[in-house]
Each structure stands twice: as structure tokens, then as C-alpha cells.
Amino acid sequence: MKTIDGVANDQPLDWVDKREQLLLAPYAMRSIHSKGRAHPEAEHAYRGPFQRDRDRILHSSAYRRLSGKMQVFTGEMGDYHRTRLTHTHEVATIARTIGRTLGLNEDLIEALALMHDIGHPPYGHAGEDALNECIEGEGGFSHNQFGLTIVQEIEIRFHDFPGLNLTYEALMGQLCRVDKNLKGQNPLLEVQLVDAADSTTYNAHDADDAIKLGLVSIEDMQHLSLIAECLDYVKKHYVALNEELLRKALVHRLIERPVTSLLSHCASELTRYDFQSVEEALASDFVIGLPADVAEQKKELEKYLYDHVYRHPSLIEVRQKAQWRVKEMFESYCQNPDRFPKKYQPRLERVGVNRMAVEYIAGMTDHFFEQTYNSMFS
Ligand code: MG
């Protein structure tokens, strides 16, 4: 018999379900309706299945390594800007805020958000593109797919089988990131929400980091419709802000504006549709997203960030150097498979040397990659 503070709790999911009945909307994913885990487990006394998913992700080594992986800017550029881990936390909090307001399942949202970038290799998308080229003819590499591989095959937590044994819903959420057009499978609203929160988050923080690092200025961006609108709001509500406070107020507004418009748009749509179940919501054409005018503004900002920040000459240089080194390291591991730590031997035999080299490099933090590279080629 399981107990909470000495109180008998024979059916732990009842307790979780009562809470969810009170708090969640009819279109939210309920813990009691989870399709469960590939390897069945008894329920926990006081944590629901999605809370346990979240905790398994949080305590995984791949998750901890996100602190040493760059988002857009490398560690050489200072310590103000976001890492892959702080980005992940921002996504999780923004997604939970929206999810709570819409009555969605916050536990599932949090698990999905903490997992969403767990498969990122060192050096962000530059590292990802290089690794993809290394094994293009053998299925390629994507951080979303690798995230799924990590939680299903690479993390070791149980004696009898590999992976974290996450719920079907958490795994499907990540699978929807791998294949955005998964046939006949509209993603759960919780999954759609994390996706929407991800882009809102990085647009705001990448703009913040780029301005702080001096790659672009607020003046450079003020012709963009969303920036102009946010600046207008900031100037109306605050007086005499210095440069730093203006940037902070602008970034605050760059999150607040899309989040508020997404919320009011989705809330009124959800009222209109009046879904009585998850199935009804998934069978409809409703999607969690911004109203058309703000979606346009967001697109314009994203294009600007792509052209002027992600393709900034100083980043292109970092990108090219990283890609060249990733490929060099890949070749070296392929030619010397004895360099893999002993514990990877079974995986090496299973996936072959090329995939093993890609996975091993993808697991590295930026710093560990540097160290390994230097010891290999010095
Ligand atoms: Mg992300």
C-alpha cells in the first residue's frame, strides 16, 4: 500500500485525476487517459505520469548537458546570453503560463518543454547541419530525432531496458517535432502549445542577446512592425529609460505582446468551438497559434533575425569553424573506433561506427567538444 504522509492511497491516479478534473478544460490531456508506457509500471503515490516524465527528463544527463550547449552565441562571446538550458527554462515557463490560462495539462507541457531541445548537439544548428552532412546517406541527423533517441535508447535508468520509459503522450509530442506532418495525428493541444512557446521565446531572447552583444541595435530594428509596436507601447508607459532599461522593457513587451494575443485569440476560438473532449479538439481544424496580423509581424521579425543575427559575419565565422571541426572529429572517430569509451561498445555494434560517431559528438557540450578536439589534434 502506498501512502502520502501516512494516508493510505491505493489508487494514486484518483488523487491526480480529482485535481485535474477541477483544474483542466475538457480539451486538455488528462493523466488518467494516458496510453501508458512501453514497459508498464505501477503509478506513483503522489506524482502523476507526466510529472514523472518531467522528472526523468530533468534528471537525465543529456538534460544537464544543455547548460554547456550554445543557443545562438558561443561562450567566447560572454556570459550574458542564453544557453540551450536557459532557453529551455524560458520555453517551459512561457508554455506553462499559457497552458494554465487555457486550462491545459501543465505537467505534460512542462515535460514536453524540458525535452524539446534535449537532442541538440554542440554548436547549435551549425553542429546539427555538419553532423547531418556526415551521415546524410544513412538517414541523416536532426536534433529533434536525436532527442527521441536519447529518451528511448541512450539514457540508462532501468536494469532491463534502455531509455526513460516515458509515456506515450510525451514520446508522441517529441515525434510530432520530428515529423511536423505526422499523418492522421493532430498533435495534442499541449504539444502545439510548446511549439508556439518555443518560437515566441527565441525571437524575444535572440533579439535581446543580439542587441546586448552589439550585433544589431534597437534603431536598426525599429522599422519592423512588431518592434515598432512594442517600442511605442514602452515609450507610452515609461519615461526616460536609459539604453539598458529600454532594451529590457522592449524584450519584456516582445514576449508579452505575442503571448497575450495568442491567449486571447485561442481563448475566444476555444469558446466558439466548445470542445467537450481531447478527441473533438484534435478532429477539428483548430490550432494553437497567433492571430493572422501578429503572425505576420512575427514572421517579419524572424526573417530579420535570420538575415541580420543568425547570418551575422561574426556568427558565420564561428559556424564555419565549428562545422569544419565537427567533420574532422567525425572522421577521426570513424577511423579510430577504439576511441569511444568502453561503455558505448554495445551501441557501437548496434548502430555502426558512423552513427555512433555522430551520436557521441552530438552528446558533447561545446566545452567538452573543444577539449576533445584539442587533445585529438594538438
Ligand atoms: Mg527550442
Residues whose N, C-alpha, C, O or C-beta is under 5 A from the ligand:
A	BS01	MG	D117 D198
